[in-house]
Structures are given as C-alpha cells and as structure tokens.
Amino acid sequence: MVRLKSNKKHFAYYDISSQADNVKTFEGKRYNVHGIWAVDRHGNAEKMSSIYYRIRTVKDGQFRTIAKRKNPMSELKPVK
C-alpha cells in the first residue's frame, strides 16, 4: 500500500471546528473554540463562520500553532 502525502493548501472552516482549541484574530481578540462556536473571554459567543476571515492564528489543545495566515487577504494555511 502506498501512502500519499497530503498536499493541503488551506485550513478550512470545518478543520477549525474539529481540530482547534483556540483562535486569535487580526484585531488581537482570542476565542476558545467549541464546535461551530467561538467564545471570547467575556463569554460572548459568535459563530465560527462569522469570524473565519478575521482569524490569524489557530492553536490546538497543547497550544501548538496548527494554522495561520499572514494578512487578512491570504488563505489560512496549515503549519507543518
């Protein structure tokens, strides 16, 4: 059996919902991820789809960066 290396070019909305623990936006706000919900430190919840294009960094449960984007116009890309 031959295993092909995944050549994924972007980190989709559903990847965040299933793999991320928290995200940080370009405005500097941090959100904890609860499925399709992003909850800020004050307890305010927003749908992940409404903040997706503002997300700069995505971190997992061990606070390792798993995806990031350099500017608001670029794709959210997985980190190796």
DSSP file with accessible surface (Angstrom, degrees, kcal/mol):
  #  RESIDUE AA STRUCTURE BP1 BP2  ACC     N-H-->O    O-->H-N    N-H-->O    O-->H-N    TCO  KAPPA ALPHA  PHI   PSI    X-CA   Y-CA   Z-CA
    1    1 A M              0   0  207      0, 0.0     2,-0.5     0, 0.0     0, 0.0   0.000 360.0 360.0 360.0 131.4    0.0    0.0    0.0
    2    2 A V        -     0   0  126      2,-0.0     2,-0.6     0, 0.0     0, 0.0  -0.849 360.0-149.0-101.0 128.7    1.3    3.4   -1.0
    3    3 A R        -     0   0  210     -2,-0.5     2,-0.4     0, 0.0     0, 0.0  -0.870  10.1-147.3 -98.2 126.9    0.6    6.4    1.2
    4    4 A L        -     0   0  157     -2,-0.6     2,-0.3     1,-0.0     3,-0.0  -0.738  19.8-116.8 -93.6 138.7    0.4    9.7   -0.5
    5    5 A K        -     0   0  185     -2,-0.4     2,-0.3     1,-0.1    -1,-0.0  -0.544  32.2-114.2 -72.3 132.5    1.5   12.8    1.3
    6    6 A S        -     0   0   99     -2,-0.3     2,-0.1     1,-0.1    -1,-0.1  -0.531  26.7-168.5 -69.6 128.9   -1.4   15.2    2.0
    7    7 A N        +     0   0  127     -2,-0.3     2,-0.3    -3,-0.0    -1,-0.1  -0.399  19.4 168.4-114.9  53.4   -0.8   18.4    0.0
    8    8 A K        -     0   0   89      1,-0.1     3,-0.1    -2,-0.1    -2,-0.0  -0.514  18.0-171.0 -73.7 131.8   -3.5   20.5    1.6
    9    9 A K        +     0   0  149     -2,-0.3     2,-0.3     1,-0.1    -1,-0.1   0.648  63.9  29.5-101.1 -17.1   -3.2   24.2    0.7
   10   10 A H        -     0   0   82     67,-0.1     2,-0.7    65,-0.0    67,-0.3  -0.969  68.5-125.4-143.5 160.4   -5.7   25.7    3.1
   11   11 A F        -     0   0    7     65,-3.7    65,-0.2    -2,-0.3    56,-0.0  -0.910  37.8-147.9-106.6 106.8   -7.2   25.2    6.5
   12   12 A A    >>  -     0   0   10     -2,-0.7     4,-1.5     1,-0.1     3,-0.7  -0.250  24.7-104.2 -79.3 166.4  -11.0   25.1    6.1
   13   13 A Y  H 3> S+     0   0   75      1,-0.3     4,-1.8     2,-0.2     3,-0.3   0.887 121.6  51.4 -53.0 -45.7  -13.7   26.3    8.5
   14   14 A Y  H 3> S+     0   0  151      1,-0.2     4,-1.6     2,-0.2    -1,-0.3   0.777 102.5  60.8 -70.2 -24.0  -14.6   22.7    9.4
   15   15 A D  H <> S+     0   0    9     -3,-0.7     4,-2.3     2,-0.2     5,-0.4   0.895 104.8  49.1 -66.5 -38.7  -10.9   21.9   10.2
   16   16 A I  H  X S+     0   0    0     -4,-1.5     4,-2.1    -3,-0.3    -2,-0.2   0.952 109.2  51.7 -64.5 -47.2  -11.0   24.6   12.9
   17   17 A S  H  < S+     0   0   29     -4,-1.8    18,-0.4     1,-0.2    -1,-0.2   0.854 119.6  35.1 -59.1 -35.1  -14.2   23.2   14.4
   18   18 A S  H  < S+     0   0   90     -4,-1.6    -1,-0.2     1,-0.1    -2,-0.2   0.759 130.8  24.6 -94.0 -24.0  -12.7   19.7   14.6
   19   19 A Q  H  < S+     0   0   96     -4,-2.3    42,-0.3    -5,-0.1    -3,-0.2   0.663  97.9  88.5-116.3 -21.8   -9.1   20.3   15.4
   20   20 A A     <  -     0   0   14     -4,-2.1    40,-0.3    -5,-0.4    15,-0.2  -0.496  39.3-175.3 -90.0 153.0   -8.6   23.7   17.1
   21   21 A D  S    S-     0   0   66     38,-3.0    12,-2.6     1,-0.4     2,-0.3   0.691  76.4  -2.0-107.1 -37.2   -8.8   24.7   20.8
   22   22 A N  E     -AB  32  59A  15     37,-1.7    37,-2.8    10,-0.3    -1,-0.4  -0.989  59.1-156.0-152.9 160.8   -8.5   28.5   20.3
   23   23 A V  E     -AB  31  58A   0      8,-2.5     8,-2.7    -2,-0.3     2,-0.4  -0.938   6.6-148.8-135.4 157.0   -8.0   31.1   17.7
   24   24 A K  E     -AB  30  57A  69     33,-2.3    32,-3.2    -2,-0.3    33,-1.9  -0.989  16.2-145.8-127.0 138.0   -6.6   34.7   17.6
   25   25 A T  E >   - B   0  55A   1      4,-2.5     3,-1.6    -2,-0.4    30,-0.2  -0.469  30.6-104.3 -97.4 172.3   -7.9   37.3   15.2
   26   26 A F  T 3  S+     0   0   51     28,-2.1    29,-0.1     1,-0.3    -1,-0.1   0.754 121.2  60.4 -66.0 -23.4   -6.1   40.2   13.4
   27   27 A E  T 3  S-     0   0  112     27,-0.2    -1,-0.3     2,-0.1    28,-0.1   0.521 121.1-108.5 -80.1  -6.9   -7.7   42.6   15.9
   28   28 A G  S <  S+     0   0   40     -3,-1.6     2,-0.2     1,-0.3    -2,-0.1   0.430  72.0 140.9  95.0   1.2   -5.9   40.7   18.8
   29   29 A K        -     0   0   86     -5,-0.0    -4,-2.5    11,-0.0     2,-0.4  -0.542  39.3-148.3 -78.1 142.4   -9.1   39.0   20.2
   30   30 A R  E     -A   24   0A 144     -6,-0.2    11,-0.5    -2,-0.2     2,-0.4  -0.906  13.4-171.5-112.2 140.9   -8.8   35.4   21.4
   31   31 A Y  E     -AC  23  40A   1     -8,-2.7    -8,-2.5    -2,-0.4     2,-0.4  -0.986  20.3-134.6-130.7 140.9  -11.6   32.9   21.2
   32   32 A N  E     -AC  22  39A  79      7,-3.1     7,-2.9    -2,-0.4     2,-0.5  -0.758  30.3-126.9 -86.9 141.4  -12.0   29.4   22.6
   33   33 A V  E     + C   0  38A  12    -12,-2.6     2,-0.3    -2,-0.4     5,-0.2  -0.790  30.7 173.4 -97.4 127.0  -13.4   27.0   20.0
   34   34 A H  E >   - C   0  37A 114      3,-3.1     3,-1.9    -2,-0.5     2,-0.4  -0.779  65.4 -71.8-129.3  83.9  -16.5   25.0   20.9
   35   35 A G  T 3  S-     0   0   40    -18,-0.4    -1,-0.1    -2,-0.3   -15,-0.1  -0.492 118.0  -8.4  65.8-119.7  -17.5   23.2   17.7
   36   36 A I  T 3  S+     0   0   70     -2,-0.4    12,-3.4    -3,-0.1     2,-0.4   0.397 123.7  88.8 -89.8   5.3  -19.0   25.8   15.4
   37   37 A W  E <   -CD  34  47A 112     -3,-1.9    -3,-3.1    10,-0.2     2,-0.5  -0.827  59.3-157.5-108.0 142.2  -18.9   28.5   18.2
   38   38 A A  E     -CD  33  46A   0      8,-3.2     8,-2.5    -2,-0.4     2,-0.5  -0.977  14.6-164.8-114.1 122.6  -16.1   30.9   19.1
   39   39 A V  E     -CD  32  45A  31     -7,-2.9    -7,-3.1    -2,-0.5     6,-0.2  -0.936   5.9-149.0-115.0 123.7  -16.3   32.1   22.7
   40   40 A D  E >   -C   31   0A  10      4,-2.4     3,-1.9    -2,-0.5    -9,-0.2  -0.208  37.8 -91.3 -82.1 179.1  -14.3   35.1   23.9
   41   41 A R  T 3  S+     0   0  215    -11,-0.5    -1,-0.1     1,-0.3   -10,-0.1   0.685 125.7  56.9 -68.8 -14.7  -13.0   35.7   27.4
   42   42 A H  T 3  S-     0   0  129      2,-0.1    -1,-0.3     0, 0.0     3,-0.1   0.438 120.1-106.7 -92.3  -2.5  -16.2   37.5   28.4
   43   43 A G  S <  S+     0   0   52     -3,-1.9     2,-0.4     1,-0.3    -2,-0.1   0.496  70.7 145.2  90.7   3.6  -18.4   34.6   27.5
   44   44 A N        -     0   0   97     -5,-0.0    -4,-2.4     1,-0.0     2,-0.4  -0.643  36.8-149.7 -76.7 128.5  -19.8   36.2   24.3
   45   45 A A  E     +D   39   0A  58     -2,-0.4     2,-0.3    -6,-0.2    -6,-0.2  -0.814  18.0 177.4-104.9 138.8  -20.3   33.5   21.6
   46   46 A E  E     -D   38   0A  55     -8,-2.5    -8,-3.2    -2,-0.4     2,-0.1  -0.969  38.0-100.7-131.0 150.9  -20.1   34.1   17.8
   47   47 A K  E >>  -D   37   0A  99     -2,-0.3     3,-1.1   -10,-0.2     4,-0.8  -0.486  28.4-127.6 -69.5 141.1  -20.4   31.6   15.0
   48   48 A M  H >> S+     0   0    0    -12,-3.4     4,-1.4     1,-0.3     3,-0.9   0.867 108.2  61.9 -57.5 -35.2  -17.1   30.4   13.7
   49   49 A S  H 34 S+     0   0   68    -13,-0.4     4,-0.4     1,-0.2    -1,-0.3   0.820  99.1  55.5 -64.1 -27.9  -18.3   31.3   10.2
   50   50 A S  H <4 S+     0   0   65     -3,-1.1    -1,-0.2     1,-0.2    -2,-0.2   0.748 118.1  32.2 -79.0 -21.1  -18.7   35.0   11.1
   51   51 A I  H XX S+     0   0    0     -3,-0.9     3,-2.0    -4,-0.8     4,-0.8   0.477  88.5 102.9-110.0  -2.6  -15.1   35.3   12.3
   52   52 A Y  G >< S+     0   0   20     -4,-1.4     3,-1.1     1,-0.3    -2,-0.1   0.872  82.8  47.4 -50.6 -46.2  -13.4   32.9    9.9
   53   53 A Y  G 34 S+     0   0  169     -4,-0.4    -1,-0.3     1,-0.3    -2,-0.1   0.583 110.2  53.8 -78.6  -6.2  -11.9   35.6    7.6
   54   54 A R  G <4 S+     0   0   77     -3,-2.0   -28,-2.1   -29,-0.0    -1,-0.3   0.498  82.4 114.3 -97.8  -7.0  -10.6   37.6   10.6
   55   55 A I  E <<  +B   25   0A   0     -3,-1.1   -30,-0.3    -4,-0.8     3,-0.1  -0.470  33.4 171.1 -72.4 130.3   -8.7   34.6   12.1
   56   56 A R  E     +     0   0A 109    -32,-3.2    13,-1.9     1,-0.3     2,-0.4   0.804  65.1  21.6-101.4 -46.7   -4.9   35.0   12.1
   57   57 A T  E     -BE  24  68A  25    -33,-1.9   -33,-2.3    11,-0.2     2,-0.4  -0.983  58.4-161.2-132.5 139.2   -3.7   32.0   14.2
   58   58 A V  E     -BE  23  67A   0      9,-3.0     8,-2.9    -2,-0.4     9,-1.4  -0.973  14.0-171.1-120.1 129.2   -5.2   28.7   15.1
   59   59 A K  E     -BE  22  65A  55    -37,-2.8   -38,-3.0    -2,-0.4   -37,-1.7  -0.906  12.2-138.3-121.7 151.4   -3.9   26.6   18.0
   60   60 A D    >   -     0   0   18      4,-2.2     3,-1.8    -2,-0.3   -40,-0.1  -0.186  45.8 -78.1 -93.2-170.8   -4.6   23.1   19.3
   61   61 A G  T 3  S+     0   0   43    -42,-0.3   -41,-0.1     1,-0.3    -1,-0.0   0.724 131.4  51.7 -64.7 -23.7   -5.1   21.8   22.8
   62   62 A Q  T 3  S-     0   0  130      2,-0.1    -1,-0.3     0, 0.0     3,-0.1   0.183 119.2-109.8 -96.6  15.9   -1.3   21.8   23.5
   63   63 A F  S <  S+     0   0  136     -3,-1.8     2,-0.4     1,-0.2    -2,-0.1   0.740  70.2 146.3  61.2  26.9   -1.1   25.5   22.3
   64   64 A R        -     0   0  146      1,-0.0    -4,-2.2     2,-0.0     2,-0.4  -0.774  56.3-113.2 -89.1 138.6    0.8   24.5   19.2
   65   65 A T  E     +E   59   0A  48     -2,-0.4    -6,-0.3    -6,-0.2     3,-0.1  -0.569  39.3 171.0 -71.6 124.5    0.1   26.6   16.1
   66   66 A I  E     +     0   0A  30     -8,-2.9    13,-2.0    -2,-0.4     2,-0.3   0.583  64.8   8.9-111.6 -15.4   -1.7   24.4   13.6
   67   67 A A  E     +EF  58  78A   0     -9,-1.4    -9,-3.0    11,-0.3    -1,-0.4  -0.976  63.0 166.0-160.5 151.9   -2.7   27.1   11.0
   68   68 A K  E     -EF  57  77A 110      9,-2.3     9,-2.6    -2,-0.3     2,-0.3  -0.982  20.4-145.7-158.6 164.6   -2.0   30.7   10.3
   69   69 A R        -     0   0   11    -13,-1.9     7,-0.1    -2,-0.3    -2,-0.0  -0.989  13.0-144.0-136.5 146.7   -2.4   33.5    7.7
   70   70 A K  S    S+     0   0  177     -2,-0.3    -1,-0.1     5,-0.3     6,-0.1   0.826  82.2   3.6 -80.2 -35.1    0.0   36.4    7.2
   71   71 A N  S >  S-     0   0   75      4,-0.1     3,-1.8   -15,-0.0    -1,-0.2  -0.963  80.7 -99.5-147.6 163.1   -2.6   39.0    6.2
   72   72 A P  T 3  S+     0   0   75      0, 0.0   -17,-0.1     0, 0.0    -1,-0.0   0.727 118.9  54.7 -60.4 -20.0   -6.4   39.2    6.1
   73   73 A M  T 3  S+     0   0  172      2,-0.1     2,-0.1    -4,-0.0   -20,-0.0   0.566  94.9  83.9 -90.3  -8.2   -6.4   38.7    2.3
   74   74 A S  S <  S-     0   0   37     -3,-1.8     2,-0.1     1,-0.1    -5,-0.0  -0.454  85.9 -93.8 -93.6 168.1   -4.4   35.5    2.3
   75   75 A E        -     0   0  109     -2,-0.1     2,-0.7     1,-0.1    -5,-0.3  -0.452  36.0-111.0 -75.1 150.0   -5.5   31.8    2.8
   76   76 A L        -     0   0    0    -65,-0.2   -65,-3.7    -2,-0.1    -7,-0.2  -0.753  46.4-165.9 -80.1 114.5   -5.5   30.2    6.3
   77   77 A K  E     -F   68   0A 119     -9,-2.6    -9,-2.3    -2,-0.7   -67,-0.1  -0.861  19.9-112.8-113.2 142.2   -2.7   27.6    5.8
   78   78 A P  E     -F   67   0A  48      0, 0.0     2,-0.4     0, 0.0   -11,-0.3  -0.375  28.6-130.9 -68.0 147.4   -1.8   24.6    7.9
   79   79 A V              0   0   58    -13,-2.0     0, 0.0    -2,-0.1     0, 0.0  -0.819 360.0 360.0 -99.2 138.5    1.6   24.8    9.7
   80   80 A K              0   0  240     -2,-0.4    -1,-0.0     0, 0.0   -13,-0.0  -0.321 360.0 360.0 -76.6 360.0    3.9   21.8    9.4
